[in-house]
Amino acid sequence: MQSHSKLNSAIKYKITAAFALVVLLQSCVSIETTSYSDPDYIGKSYNKICVYSVEGDLNLRSKIEGIFVDKFTGAELNVVQGSTIFPPTREWEDEDFQKTLLANGFDGFLKIEMIDEDINVTTTPVYDTDTYTSTKENEDGETETVIETRTTVSENTNVHVQKKFQADMIDVRTNKIAWRGFSATDANMSMIGMHRETIIEKFAEGVIEELKVKAHITPK
């Protein structure tokens, strides 16, 4: 029984530590999101949404769409990754998007785009001084204490990444922008465990919260 208790304690400790790390990382990413609804679509709610990233980097596109789908799934909404419906095997025209979305029963088309990125690197010196104490015999035969210090200099580098995103919710039936959101994020990428996915997660959370506030999505 004692071994089981120790095992459970170890599991609880790992879960707590992992949760604390997530909270710490989330706190190191700031985000400000602003959004606007078109007057013709105020309060229009969308139930089946296609999330589509316009990133040219296909790996990043997949990550962005996947993170958004995960966050929307937490809100119990029917959301699908756009790249599975519009694979990058051809050039898709605006009329292709609307036609395909209508044929598959989507009413909302959420387009995601990173519109600006700024990377700021700062380097500061770090001084580390060690003190060593020794004894030696002087010319008079007396023992004296010798204190010696050694200082090493290293560098501490901080990388702050600022990103600006735009998200458009397009009404599939009319093919017009019903809602537009802007997000600005600031993250300290020097934190251990910090990844660009953390920034995207905060962006997704901000977009979903704004869509809720504007009544464009209604979680079940």
KALIN-V894510 format. One record per residue. RES is the residue in three letters. PSI is psi as a letter, one per 30 degrees, with the letter a starting at -180 (NA if undefined). Layout:
RES|PSI  RES|PSI
//
This chain:
MET|e  GLN|e  SER|e  HIS|e  SER|e  LYS|e  LEU|e  ASN|e  SER|e  ALA|e  ILE|e  LYS|e  TYR|e  LYS|e  ILE|e  THR|e  ALA|e  ALA|e  PHE|e  ALA|e  LEU|e  VAL|e  VAL|e  LEU|e  LEU|e  GLN|e  SER|f  CYS|g  VAL|j  SER|k  ILE|k  GLU|k  THR|k  THR|k  SER|l  TYR|k  SER|k  ASP|k  PRO|e  ASP|f  TYR|g  ILE|k  GLY|g  LYS|k  SER|k  TYR|k  ASN|e  LYS|j  ILE|k  CYS|k  VAL|k  TYR|k  SER|k  VAL|g  GLU|k  GLY|f  ASP|j  LEU|e  ASN|e  LEU|e  ARG|e  SER|e  LYS|e  ILE|e  GLU|e  GLY|e  ILE|e  PHE|e  VAL|e  ASP|e  LYS|e  PHE|e  THR|e  GLY|f  ALA|g  GLU|h  LEU|l  ASN|j  VAL|k  VAL|k  GLN|k  GLY|e  SER|f  THR|f  ILE|e  PHE|i  PRO|k  PRO|h  THR|f  ARG|l  GLU|k  TRP|k  GLU|l  ASP|e  GLU|f  ASP|e  PHE|e  GLN|e  LYS|e  THR|e  LEU|e  LEU|e  ALA|f  ASN|g  GLY|g  PHE|k  ASP|f  GLY|k  PHE|j  LEU|j  LYS|k  ILE|k  GLU|k  MET|j  ILE|f  ASP|k  GLU|k  ASP|k  ILE|k  ASN|j  VAL|k  THR|k  THR|k  THR|k  PRO|k  VAL|k  TYR|k  ASP|j  THR|k  ASP|k  THR|k  TYR|k  THR|k  SER|l  THR|k  LYS|l  GLU|k  ASN|a  GLU|f  ASP|g  GLY|g  GLU|l  THR|k  GLU|l  THR|k  VAL|k  ILE|k  GLU|k  THR|k  ARG|k  THR|k  THR|k  VAL|k  SER|a  GLU|k  ASN|j  THR|k  ASN|k  VAL|j  HIS|k  VAL|k  GLN|k  LYS|k  LYS|k  PHE|l  GLN|k  ALA|k  ASP|k  MET|j  ILE|k  ASP|j  VAL|e  ARG|e  THR|f  ASN|h  LYS|l  ILE|j  ALA|f  TRP|k  ARG|k  GLY|k  PHE|k  SER|k  ALA|k  THR|l  ASP|k  ALA|k  ASN|j  MET|f  SER|f  MET|k  ILE|k  GLY|f  MET|k  HIS|l  ARG|f  GLU|e  THR|e  ILE|e  ILE|e  GLU|e  LYS|e  PHE|e  ALA|e  GLU|e  GLY|e  VAL|e  ILE|e  GLU|e  GLU|e  LEU|e  LYS|e  VAL|e  LYS|g  ALA|h  HIS|f  ILE|k  THR|j  PRO|k  LYS|NA
//
